Amino acid sequence: MALIDLANPTRFLRLTNRLLPWLIGATALCFAVGLYLSFFVAPEDYQQGQTVRIMFIHVPAAWLSMMCYGVMAIASIGTLVWKHPLADVSAKAAAPIGAAFTFLALITGSLWGKPMWGTWWVWDARLTSVLVLFIMYLGLIALWRTFEDPIQAGKAAAVLTLVGSINLPIIKFSVDWWNTLHQPAAVVRMDGPTIHPDILIPLLVMALAFTLLFATLHMMNMRNEILRRRVRALRMRAASVASPALAHSIAE
Amino acid sequence: MSSDLFNLSTHDGFVLASYLISFVVILGLTISIRLDGSRQQKILDELEAQGIKTRRDGSAQSKRGTS
């Protein structure tokens, strides 16, 4: 199947029905292995003690919060430039998942910050830029709900998403550009990770589990959105049969 | 002082709360997506049971009927 074939929502639905059971299985397996490694194999940190285990969910959640917005930004280009029929479906489906991951990154970061920094929250560049990301997700979800027509909503949301994507490099490099309480990058670095493999491997397995979870939920939510649009199309059709004038006014 | 600062029994609650909240949020998100899917599928089935079809479905059916 060529990539262009996926532009057809019916073909996409058939593909999701085939792929989802495998994705769900792989996600469950990865979480089982990742949680086992996180709790029973990874040692305590010599300074942070048990609290280092918060990293195994905080860091993947933070990565996914940014990756999810990246997916939405690429989908927005697909909406505005190529008018791909599934692009705005993908962007809309990703927004609530991204909001949930960003919420988790903020909450687990706060729960990690209190015992390590002595405070739940500081208005430093990293924390504030991630909070802005969370607010942007909520704003995009609200924008989608404001419009009756999903095509119009998709275009407006695509423009806002692309404008907001300027926040992604700010989040990534905030710890380098400004003095922050948040530590600098320890895994994705030009000179390689600075974390010991005993802690790095469980972290990477958990990151893979979170990524598979995102792929699973995103696919499920895209399927829901396609069904929602079919329901809308059928209702419009029913209205046009009952009253062509009413259907015309709904379409407008 | 450092042994007090990194007392495990004091900090276990933070670790537990992090995993518990993550579990609840992920479970809630998964359930809400599943329920939404079931709801949309149910509405779609009801509409199709009433004989309502999109223009494309209708034309495809009539083509099949004529051929």
Interface residues (C-beta under 8 A of the other chain):
Chain A: E44 Q47 Q48 G49 Q50 T51 R53 I54 I57 H58 A61 P96 I97 A100 F103 L104 I107 T108 L111 W112 K114 P115 L213 L217 M220 N221 R223 N224 L227 R228 R230 V231 A233 L234 R235 R237 A238 V241
Chain B: F6 N7 L8 T10 H11 D12 F14 V15 A17 S18 Y19 I21 S22 V25 I26 L29 T30 I33 R34 D36 G37 Q40 Q41 I43 L44 L47 E48 Q50 I52 K53 T54 R55
